[in-house]
């Protein structure tokens, strides 16, 4: 039951490591954790905050926002399929608050250790022009979770995930590209590199 709470995976996500966690779960955490950290770093830089602390905090925020829509849908009692089953209840659509705290703590650990292993903040001038890929990974996974929640008739998690996840991801990626004058625009890059 630690750190997320007392739950168990069903067989729908495929073979399990040590008979407990499907192999797809660490892959999912890796891809969404990396995408969240990259978008969090871009968002921190967009507001003049390139500090590691802000990149980590915003990355963890985005990762946990994904769970706001994912967990209620994957274990909703009124769906025909369940990807995991909760053995305890709580105030967030039947889940314990411990689950969201566990997501945040695990996200901090994953992103913090990764950041230490990289040895430096992301080189955002190199990352930003290719940010469409992590943005697409993040948004596709979040929209999928939101669609599952809608299928279960759960509107509040969809609204929360849109505000807490899609909106910041769009700010991190889409707005600066649309304006053409964001911190990583080609025009600004030329002025920085020539001066």
VENCOR-V87034 format. One record per pair of residues at least 24 apart in sequence whose C-alpha atoms are under 6 Angstrom apart, sorted by the first residue. I is the first residue (numbers start at 1). J is the second residue. D is the distance in Angstrom with one decimal. If there is no record, write none. Layout:
# VENCOR-V87034
i->I j->J d->D
i->I j->J d->D
This chain:
# VENCOR-V87034
i->3 j->102 d->4.8
i->4 j->98 d->5.6
i->4 j->99 d->4.0
i->4 j->102 d->4.6
i->5 j->98 d->5.9
i->5 j->99 d->5.7
i->6 j->87 d->5.4
i->7 j->85 d->5.5
i->7 j->86 d->4.2
i->7 j->87 d->5.3
i->8 j->84 d->5.5
i->8 j->85 d->5.4
i->9 j->83 d->6.0
i->9 j->84 d->4.1
i->10 j->83 d->5.3
i->10 j->84 d->5.1
i->12 j->83 d->5.8
i->35 j->134 d->4.6
i->35 j->138 d->6.0
i->36 j->62 d->5.5
i->36 j->63 d->5.7
i->39 j->172 d->5.9
i->42 j->172 d->5.5
i->43 j->172 d->4.4
i->60 j->104 d->5.9
i->60 j->107 d->5.4
i->62 j->165 d->5.4
i->64 j->103 d->6.0
i->64 j->104 d->6.0
i->65 j->161 d->5.5
i->65 j->164 d->5.6
i->65 j->165 d->5.1
i->66 j->142 d->5.5
i->68 j->157 d->5.7
i->68 j->161 d->5.8
i->69 j->145 d->5.4
i->69 j->146 d->5.4
i->69 j->157 d->4.9
i->69 j->158 d->5.8
i->69 j->161 d->5.8
i->70 j->145 d->4.6
i->73 j->148 d->5.4
i->73 j->149 d->4.5
i->79 j->152 d->5.9
